[in-house]
């Protein structure tokens, strides 16, 4: 066990030693002094409602060139990100102060109500510079807290104040690799990197953005001083930004003046480490070793139980094989326990097609999870590349439709003793069953988001794209996998099945009660990591420990297999030969505990979540998540139990 612990710890440290590692798809951008830097803005977010809204849905300044959507991928759209250009403009390494942005028109009654409502709901503005979210530092009880974004405003003694002046700090690091890359302006403030080995122009000094900080302030401006000012001109009087005081109340019928300032500061932070400030926000490092220790203990205990049963079975088989034929005949007449169900153990379960479909979909989901998390652990789906995680999940899920069709059809033929009849129907249903459930849940939730005018709603065009991906890629691949499954030889049972089913003796306790209770052990494997995942999804924190998550996933698979195997053996020992569905739900029941944990998280950790719509969205997404987990973990349990039962009854010849 000590060697196993060292092995797990070594892999975990390898995955987490990301310092100095260049993320695939993320390259340093060299900016020459005076180059234009464009700030972008993402959707307004709040942990109170979990419904994002467009930044320009509020009476804020708009860019001169108009609002334009930035290039987005499929994952960003599904996550509700709507990245747009903002009116804020910087020049590389050029400090500027008292920059006038705009003066809004007089606030109408609707604008006033909407703005104050968003402040009550604690919405945050999320600005982005060079792919780095704006970070805000606050001090509380001697501790320095980090936040992404800044609040729209604040309410003090029934008076609403707006943060209408922003103080930006841009951390830069001098570009130190001459002869490798140089800059090409792309026209939108970003820079392209091209090889320049041997080019004399490459020695032009330049800088890389390695940090982006913001301090919001509420400042009372004189509206008369800005009547003739244009955007980006200097405000005529000094502006004092005091984050601890507020001065600009929101009043109906009055305009709001927005200003900003920016300073550049050279930093020792290197390009590969510029995300460290965001990745340290959770403070999870102190928990890693304790979590890993608890996982190893759980695995060790489950392994001990498994070894006991395997040694018991092996001893029975060894004793039987050492007997001569006459003695074996006597033993056959005195069979007990699991040996009594030899003629029924491979009897087809109820609803065999549904079981095959769920196992096939579970293989697809589990394969997607393993491959996606592995790629994320290697840095290919980092937080620096927004939307790539969801995009990767969709891609791998569609490709693994081949595995779903193959497993579902081959299992169907095995249950049917090699009969090819109905394999097309099974493959088709495997291609539509889980995606159909997911599509139904997301459609209902999307109607709620549409009704709330949230940017988190999936656009109708994206719905069409998802349907095309489903029916033009996923379904054909699943049918192809089903074709190969139909051509592959079915698994031969080692024993014959009797014509008349054996009566199952009365049990002391309901067998399903034991099956549902079995999910506690897999849940104990992942519940600590589940907290960080939930915090990342619902509280806007950056989740990045994919290497550790990969280890947790592997341990979860092992524990699910062990738990289901042990429960199957226990049922066979009491002459209960209906193990098929029970083996699936023995490990799949972990989904019940995850859903209960989600409800607990809603009640105790998301106390500020407001409104029935927000709670419905949360529970809907949680239901979607636990269904996927049930399919994946149940498949692990069933396949391990099927292998065990097949191995057990093929190891001894019973008449």
C-alpha positions in Angstrom: 0.0 0.0 0.0 2.9 2.3 0.7 4.2 2.0 -2.9 0.7 2.7 -4.2 0.5 5.9 -2.1 3.9 7.0 -3.5 2.8 6.3 -7.0 -0.4 8.3 -6.7 1.4 11.2 -5.0 4.0 11.3 -7.7 1.4 11.4 -10.5 -0.6 14.1 -8.6 2.5 16.2 -8.3 3.5 15.8 -11.9 0.1 16.9 -13.0 0.1 19.9 -10.7 3.6 21.1 -11.4 2.4 23.6 -14.0 4.8 26.4 -13.2 6.9 27.3 -16.3 4.6 25.2 -18.5 3.3 26.8 -21.7 -0.3 25.9 -22.1 -1.1 24.5 -25.6 -2.9 27.2 -27.6 -1.7 30.0 -25.4 1.3 32.0 -26.5 2.9 35.2 -25.2 2.0 38.4 -27.0 4.6 41.0 -27.4 3.3 44.6 -27.2 5.4 47.6 -28.2 5.2 50.7 -26.0 2.3 52.8 -27.2 0.4 49.9 -28.9 -3.3 49.9 -28.3 -4.7 47.5 -25.8 -8.4 46.7 -26.0 -10.4 45.7 -22.9 -13.3 43.3 -23.4 -16.3 42.6 -21.2 -18.0 39.4 -20.4 -21.6 38.9 -19.2 -22.7 40.3 -15.8 -22.7 37.4 -13.3 -24.1 36.9 -9.8 -24.1 34.0 -7.4 -27.5 35.2 -6.2 -29.4 34.4 -9.4 -27.0 32.2 -11.5 -28.4 34.1 -14.6 -25.9 36.1 -16.6 -26.9 39.3 -18.4 -25.3 41.4 -21.0 -23.1 44.3 -19.8 -24.9 46.6 -22.1 -28.4 45.8 -20.7 -27.6 48.4 -18.1 -27.1 52.2 -18.8 -23.3 52.0 -19.3 -21.0 53.6 -21.8 -20.8 52.0 -25.2 -17.7 51.9 -27.5 -17.5 54.4 -30.3 -17.3 51.7 -33.0 -20.4 50.0 -31.6 -20.9 46.8 -29.6 -19.3 43.8 -31.3 -19.3 40.2 -30.3 -15.8 38.7 -30.0 -15.0 35.4 -31.6 -16.6 32.7 -29.5 -16.5 28.9 -29.6 -19.3 26.5 -28.9 -18.2 26.0 -25.3 -18.4 29.7 -24.5 -21.9 29.9 -25.8 -23.0 26.9 -23.9 -21.5 28.3 -20.7 -23.4 31.6 -21.2 -20.3 33.7 -21.9 -21.0 36.7 -24.1 -17.7 38.5 -24.6 -18.0 41.9 -26.3 -15.8 44.9 -26.8 -15.8 47.5 -24.1 -15.3 51.3 -24.3 -12.0 51.1 -22.2 -8.8 51.6 -24.2 -5.2 51.5 -23.0 -1.8 52.2 -24.6 1.0 49.9 -23.6 3.1 51.2 -20.8 1.4 54.6 -20.9 0.0 55.8 -17.7 -3.2 57.9 -18.0 -5.5 59.5 -15.4 -8.8 61.4 -15.3 -9.9 59.9 -18.6 -13.5 60.8 -19.4 -15.5 57.9 -20.8 -19.1 59.2 -21.2 -22.1 60.7 -19.6 -25.2 58.7 -19.8 -28.6 60.1 -20.6 -30.9 60.9 -17.6 -31.9 57.6 -15.9 -35.4 56.7 -16.8 -37.7 55.0 -14.3 -37.0 51.6 -15.9 -33.2 52.2 -16.0 -33.2 53.2 -12.3 -35.2 50.1 -11.3 -33.1 47.7 -13.3 -29.8 49.2 -12.1 -30.8 49.1 -8.4 -32.2 45.6 -8.9 -28.8 44.4 -10.3 -27.0 46.0 -7.3 -29.4 44.2 -4.9 -28.6 40.9 -6.7 -24.9 41.6 -6.4 -24.0 41.4 -10.1 -20.4 41.7 -11.0 -18.8 43.3 -14.1 -16.2 41.0 -15.7 -13.6 42.8 -17.7 -10.9 41.0 -19.7 -7.5 42.2 -21.0 -5.2 40.0 -23.1 -7.4 37.0 -22.0 -6.8 37.8 -18.3 -10.0 38.6 -16.2 -9.8 41.7 -14.1 -8.9 40.8 -10.5 -9.9 42.8 -7.4 -8.2 42.7 -4.0 -9.9 43.5 -0.7 -8.8 43.3 2.9 -10.9 41.7 5.6 -9.8 41.0 9.1 -6.2 41.1 8.1 -6.6 38.7 5.2 -6.2 39.7 1.6 -9.1 38.4 -0.5 -9.1 38.0 -4.3 -12.1 38.4 -6.5 -12.6 38.3 -10.3 -14.6 41.3 -11.5 -16.0 44.2 -9.5 -19.6 45.0 -8.3 -21.8 47.3 -10.2 -22.5 49.3 -7.1 -23.4 49.1 -3.4 -26.4 49.8 -1.2 -25.8 51.7 2.1 -28.6 52.7 4.3 -31.2 52.3 1.6 -29.2 54.5 -0.8 -27.7 53.0 -3.9 -24.3 54.1 -5.1 -22.7 53.2 -8.5 -19.0 52.6 -9.1 -18.5 55.0 -11.9 -14.7 55.4 -11.8 -12.3 52.5 -12.3 -8.6 52.5 -11.4 -6.8 49.9 -13.4 -3.3 48.5 -12.8 -1.7 46.5 -15.7 1.2 44.3 -14.7 3.7 43.8 -17.5 6.9 41.8 -18.0 9.6 42.7 -20.4 9.8 40.4 -23.4 13.1 38.6 -23.0 13.4 36.3 -26.0 14.9 38.3 -29.0 15.1 36.5 -32.3 12.1 34.3 -31.5 9.0 36.3 -32.2 7.8 39.8 -33.1 4.5 41.6 -33.3 2.1 42.1 -36.1 -0.9 44.5 -35.4 -4.2 42.9 -36.3 -6.2 46.0 -36.2 -8.3 45.3 -33.1 -5.6 45.9 -30.5 -4.3 42.4 -30.3 -0.9 41.2 -31.6 0.0 38.2 -33.7 3.3 36.4 -33.0 5.5 35.3 -36.0 9.0 33.9 -36.2 11.8 36.5 -36.8 15.0 34.6 -36.4 17.7 36.8 -37.8 15.4 39.8 -38.2 17.0 43.0 -37.0 13.5 44.5 -36.1 13.0 41.9 -33.4 15.2 43.9 -31.0 12.4 46.5 -30.5 11.6 46.5 -26.8 8.2 45.1 -25.9 6.2 43.9 -23.0 3.8 41.1 -22.1 0.6 41.5 -20.0 1.0 39.4 -16.9 -1.6 40.9 -14.6 -4.8 43.0 -14.7 -6.2 44.6 -11.5 -9.1 46.9 -11.0 -10.2 49.1 -8.1 -13.8 50.4 -8.4 -14.7 53.8 -6.9 -17.8 55.8 -6.5 -17.0 59.4 -7.4 -19.2 62.5 -7.6 -18.5 64.2 -10.9 -19.6 67.7 -12.0 -21.9 67.2 -15.0 -21.2 70.8 -16.2 -17.5 70.1 -16.7 -18.1 67.2 -19.2 -20.7 68.8 -21.5 -18.2 69.5 -24.2 -15.9 66.6 -23.6 -15.4 63.7 -26.0 -14.6 60.1 -25.1 -11.0 59.6 -23.9 -10.4 63.3 -23.3 -9.0 64.4 -19.9 -11.5 65.2 -17.1 -10.8 68.9 -16.2 -10.4 68.4 -12.4 -8.4 65.8 -10.3 -10.2 62.6 -9.4 -9.5 61.0 -6.1 -10.3 57.3 -6.0 -11.1 56.1 -2.5 -12.4 52.5 -2.5 -13.5 52.7 1.1 -15.9 55.6 0.5 -18.8 56.2 -1.9 -20.0 59.5 -3.3 -22.2 58.9 -6.3 -25.8 58.0 -5.4 -28.1 56.7 -8.1 -31.1 59.0 -8.7 -33.9 58.7 -11.2 -33.7 61.5 -13.7 -30.0 62.2 -13.3 -27.2 61.1 -15.6 -24.0 59.2 -14.6 -20.5 60.2 -15.6 -18.0 57.4 -16.1 -14.2 57.9 -15.9 -11.2 55.8 -15.5 -7.4 55.8 -15.0 -4.7 53.2 -15.7 -1.2 52.7 -14.5 1.4 50.2 -15.8 3.8 48.5 -13.5 6.7 46.2 -14.4 6.5 42.8 -12.6 8.7 39.8 -12.0 5.8 37.5 -13.0 6.6 35.5 -16.1 4.2 34.6 -18.8 3.6 31.0 -17.8 2.9 32.1 -14.2 0.5 34.9 -14.9 -2.6 32.7 -14.1 -1.2 31.8 -10.6 -3.1 34.7 -9.0 -6.4 33.2 -10.2 -5.5 29.6 -9.5 -4.6 30.4 -5.9 -8.0 31.8 -5.2 -9.5 28.6 -3.7 -6.7 28.0 -1.2 -7.1 24.2 -1.9 -3.4 23.2 -1.6 -3.6 22.7 2.1 -6.3 20.1 1.6 -4.7 18.0 -1.2 -2.7 15.7 0.9 -5.5 15.1 3.4 -7.9 14.4 0.6 -5.4 12.1 -1.1 -4.9 10.2 2.2 -8.6 9.7 2.7 -9.0 8.4 -0.9 -6.2 5.9 -0.3 -7.8 4.8 2.9 -11.2 4.3 1.3 -9.6 2.4 -1.6 -7.6 0.3 0.9 -10.6 -0.7 2.9 -12.6 -1.5 -0.2 -9.7 -3.6 -1.4 -9.6 -5.5 1.9 -13.2 -6.5 1.6 -12.7 -7.5 -2.0 -9.7 -9.6 -1.2 -11.6 -11.5 1.5 -14.4 -12.4 -0.9 -12.1 -13.4 -3.7 -10.0 -15.6 -1.4 -13.2 -17.3 -0.1 -14.3 -18.0 -3.7 -10.9 -19.1 -4.7 -10.7 -21.5 -1.8 -14.1 -23.1 -2.7 -12.9 -23.5 -6.3 -9.6 -25.0 -5.3 -11.1 -27.5 -3.0 -13.6 -28.5 -5.7 -11.0 -29.0 -8.3 -8.9 -31.2 -6.0 -11.7 -33.7 -5.7 -12.1 -36.7 -8.0 -15.2 -37.2 -10.2 -17.1 -39.3 -7.6 -16.5 -36.8 -4.9 -17.5 -33.9 -7.2 -20.8 -35.7 -7.9 -21.4 -35.9 -4.1 -20.6 -32.2 -3.8 -22.9 -31.3 -6.6 -25.8 -32.9 -4.7 -24.9 -30.8 -1.6 -24.5 -27.4 -3.4 -25.1 -24.3 -1.4 -24.8 -20.6 -1.8 -23.9 -19.2 -5.2 -23.5 -22.6 -6.7 -27.2 -23.2 -6.4 -28.0 -20.5 -9.0 -25.8 -22.0 -11.7 -28.9 -22.6 -13.9 -30.3 -19.1 -13.5 -27.3 -16.8 -13.1 -27.3 -15.9 -16.8 -31.0 -15.7 -17.2 -32.0 -12.6 -19.1 -32.9 -9.6 -16.9 -36.1 -7.7 -17.1 -36.0 -4.9 -19.7 -32.8 -6.2 -21.3 -32.8 -3.6 -24.1 -33.0 -0.7 -21.6 -30.0 -2.2 -19.7 -28.0 -2.5 -22.9 -28.8 1.1 -23.9 -27.9 2.5 -20.4 -24.6 0.5 -20.3 -23.7 1.7 -23.8 -24.4 5.3 -22.9 -22.5 4.9 -19.7 -19.4 3.7 -21.6 -19.7 6.8 -23.8 -20.0 9.2 -20.8 -17.3 7.5 -18.9 -14.9 7.5 -21.8 -15.7 11.2 -22.5 -14.9 12.1 -18.8 -11.6 10.2 -18.7 -10.3 11.6 -22.0 -11.5 15.1 -21.3 -10.0 15.3 -17.8 -6.7 13.7 -19.0 -6.4 16.4 -21.7 -7.3 19.1 -19.2 -4.7 17.8 -16.8 -2.1 18.0 -19.5 -2.9 21.7 -20.1 -4.9 21.4 -23.4 -8.1 22.7 -21.8 -6.8 25.3 -19.3 -8.8 28.2 -17.8 -6.8 30.5 -20.2 -8.8 29.0 -23.1 -12.4 29.7 -22.4 -14.9 27.2 -23.6 -12.4 24.6 -24.6 -13.4 22.2 -21.8 -17.1 22.1 -22.9 -16.1 22.0 -26.6 -13.8 19.1 -25.9 -16.4 17.2 -23.9 -18.9 17.5 -26.8 -16.3 16.4 -29.3 -15.2 13.4 -27.4 -18.8 12.5 -26.5 -19.7 12.4 -30.2 -16.7 10.4 -31.3 -17.2 7.9 -28.5 -20.7 7.2 -29.9 -18.9 4.3 -31.7 -18.1 2.7 -28.3 -21.7 3.2 -27.1 -23.2 1.5 -30.1 -20.6 -1.4 -30.0 -21.1 -2.1 -26.3 -24.9 -1.8 -26.4 -25.3 -4.1 -29.4 -22.8 -6.7 -28.3 -24.3 -6.9 -24.9 -27.8 -7.2 -26.5 -26.5 -10.1 -28.6 -24.9 -11.8 -25.6 -28.2 -11.6 -23.6 -30.0 -13.0 -26.7 -27.5 -15.9 -27.1 -26.1 -14.5 -30.3 -29.4 -13.4 -32.0 -28.9 -10.5 -34.4 -32.6 -9.5 -34.3 -33.2 -5.9 -33.0 -29.6 -4.7 -33.0 -30.5 -1.6 -35.2 -33.2 -0.6 -32.7 -30.8 -1.0 -29.8 -28.1 1.1 -31.5 -30.6 3.8 -32.5 -32.0 4.0 -28.9 -28.5 4.1 -27.5 -27.8 7.1 -29.7 -30.9 8.9 -28.6 -31.6 7.9 -25.0 -29.3 9.9 -22.8 -28.9 12.8 -25.4 -32.7 12.9 -25.5 -33.0 13.2 -21.7 -30.3 15.9 -21.7 -31.9 17.8 -24.5 -35.3 17.8 -22.7 -33.8 19.1 -19.4 -31.8 21.8 -21.2 -34.8 22.9 -23.3 -36.9 23.4 -20.2 -34.2 25.3 -18.4 -33.5 27.3 -21.6 -37.1 28.5 -21.7 -36.7 29.8 -18.1 -33.6 31.7 -19.2 -35.3 33.0 -22.3 -38.2 34.2 -20.1 -35.7 36.1 -17.9 -33.9 37.6 -20.9 -30.6 36.1 -19.7 -27.5 35.8 -21.9 -27.2 32.4 -20.4 -30.0 31.2 -22.7 -28.8 29.1 -25.6 -29.6 30.9 -28.9 -32.0 29.2 -31.2 -29.2 29.0 -33.9 -27.1 27.1 -31.4 -30.0 24.7 -30.7 -30.0 23.9 -34.4 -26.3 23.4 -34.5 -26.5 21.0 -31.5 -29.3 19.0 -33.2 -27.2 18.8 -36.4 -24.2 17.6 -34.4 -26.4 15.0 -32.7 -28.1 13.6 -35.8 -25.4 14.1 -38.3 -22.4 12.9 -36.3 -23.3 11.2 -33.0 -26.1 9.1 -34.3 -24.3 7.8 -37.4 -21.2 7.0 -35.3 -23.3 5.1 -32.8 -25.0 3.1 -35.6 -21.5 2.3 -37.0 -20.4 1.1 -33.6 -23.6 -1.0 -33.4 -22.8 -2.6 -36.8 -19.4 -3.6 -35.5 -21.0 -4.9 -32.3 -23.4 -7.0 -34.4 -20.5 -8.5 -36.4 -18.4 -9.2 -33.3 -18.9 -12.7 -31.7 -21.2 -12.6 -28.7 -19.8 -13.6 -25.3 -20.5 -17.3 -24.6 -22.0 -18.2 -21.2 -20.0 -20.9 -19.4 -23.2 -22.6 -18.0 -26.6 -23.4 -19.4 -29.8 -21.7 -18.3 -32.7 -23.8 -17.0 -36.1 -23.6 -18.6 -37.9 -22.9 -15.3 -36.6 -20.0 -13.1 -35.5 -20.9 -9.6 -37.5 -19.5 -6.8 -35.5 -16.9 -4.8 -35.7 -17.6 -1.0 -37.2 -14.9 1.2 -34.6 -12.4 2.4 -34.2 -11.0 5.8 -34.1 -7.5 4.4 -34.9 -5.9 1.0 -32.1 -6.4 -1.4 -32.6 -3.0 -2.9 -32.0 -1.4 0.5 -28.5 -2.8 0.4 -28.0 -1.7 -3.2 -29.0 1.9 -2.4 -26.7 1.9 0.6 -23.8 0.7 -1.4 -23.5 4.2 -3.1 -22.1 5.7 0.1 -18.6 4.3 -0.4 -18.1 5.8 -3.9 -19.6 9.0 -2.6 -17.0 9.1 0.1 -14.4 8.9 -2.6 -15.3 12.1 -4.3 -17.4 14.3 -2.0 -14.5 16.5 -1.0 -13.5 17.1 -4.6 -17.1 17.7 -5.3 -17.2 20.7 -3.1 -14.5 22.4 -5.2 -16.2 21.5 -8.5 -19.5 22.9 -7.2 -17.8 26.1 -6.0 -16.2 26.5 -9.5 -19.5 26.0 -11.3 -21.8 28.1 -9.0 -19.6 30.6 -7.2 -17.4 31.7 -10.1 -14.2 30.2 -8.9 -11.5 28.9 -11.2 -11.1 25.1 -11.1 -7.7 24.0 -12.3 -6.6 20.9 -10.4 -7.5 18.5 -13.2 -4.6 16.3 -12.5 -5.9 15.6 -9.0 -9.4 15.2 -10.5 -8.1 12.5 -12.8 -6.7 10.6 -9.9 -10.0 10.9 -8.1 -11.8 9.6 -11.2 -9.6 6.6 -11.4 -10.1 5.8 -7.7 -13.9 6.3 -8.2 -13.9 3.7 -11.0 -12.0 1.2 -8.9 -14.3 1.7 -5.8 -17.4 1.4 -8.0 -16.2 -1.8 -9.5 -15.3 -3.3 -6.1 -18.6 -2.3 -4.4 -20.7 -3.7 -7.2 -18.7 -6.9 -7.4 -19.0 -7.5 -3.6 -22.7 -6.8 -3.7 -23.2 -9.2 -6.6 -21.4 -11.9 -4.7 -23.5 -11.3 -1.6 -26.7 -11.6 -3.6 -25.5 -14.8 -5.3 -24.6 -16.3 -1.9 -28.2 -15.9 -0.7 -29.5 -17.5 -4.0 -30.6 -14.2 -5.5 -29.8 -14.6 -9.2 -31.3 -11.3 -10.3 -28.0 -9.5 -10.2 -28.1 -7.6 -13.5 -29.9 -4.4 -12.6 -28.7 -4.6 -8.9 -25.1 -4.5 -10.0 -25.8 -1.4 -12.2 -27.5 0.5 -9.4 -25.1 -0.7 -6.6 -22.5 1.7 -7.9 -24.9 4.0 -9.8 -26.7 4.8 -6.6 -23.9 7.2 -5.8 -25.9 9.6 -8.0 -28.6 9.8 -5.3 -26.1 11.0 -2.7 -24.5 13.5 -5.1 -28.0 15.0 -5.7 -28.7 15.1 -2.0 -25.3 16.8 -1.6 -26.3 19.3 -4.3 -29.5 20.1 -2.4 -27.4 20.6 0.8 -25.1 22.9 -1.1 -28.0 24.9 -2.3 -29.4 25.3 1.2 -26.2 26.0 3.1 -23.7 27.3 0.6 -25.9 29.2 -1.8 -28.0 30.9 0.8 -28.1 34.1 -1.2 -29.6 32.4 -4.2 -32.8 34.3 -4.9 -36.0 33.4 -6.6 -37.7 30.1 -7.7 -36.3 30.4 -11.2 -32.7 30.4 -10.0 -33.3 27.4 -7.7 -35.1 25.6 -10.5 -32.1 26.2 -12.8 -29.7 25.0 -10.1 -31.7 21.8 -9.5 -32.2 21.2 -13.2 -28.5 21.4 -14.0 -27.8 19.2 -10.9 -30.2 16.6 -12.1 -28.5 16.5 -15.5 -25.2 16.1 -13.8 -26.2 13.2 -11.5 -27.9 11.3 -14.4 -24.7 11.4 -16.3 -22.8 10.2 -13.2 -25.4 7.4 -12.6 -24.9 6.1 -16.2 -21.1 6.2 -15.9 -20.8 4.7 -12.4 -23.5 2.1 -13.0 -21.8 0.9 -16.2 -18.6 0.4 -14.3 -20.4 -1.6 -11.7 -22.3 -3.7 -14.2 -19.3 -4.6 -16.4 -17.1 -5.5 -13.4 -19.9 -7.7 -12.0 -20.5 -9.3 -15.4 -16.8 -10.2 -15.7 -16.8 -11.5 -12.1 -19.9 -13.8 -12.6 -18.6 -15.0 -15.9 -15.2 -15.8 -14.4 -16.7 -17.4 -11.3 -18.9 -19.9 -13.2 -16.4 -20.6 -15.9 -13.8 -21.6 -13.3 -15.7 -24.7 -12.2 -17.9 -27.2 -14.0 -21.2 -27.8 -12.3 -23.8 -30.2 -13.7 
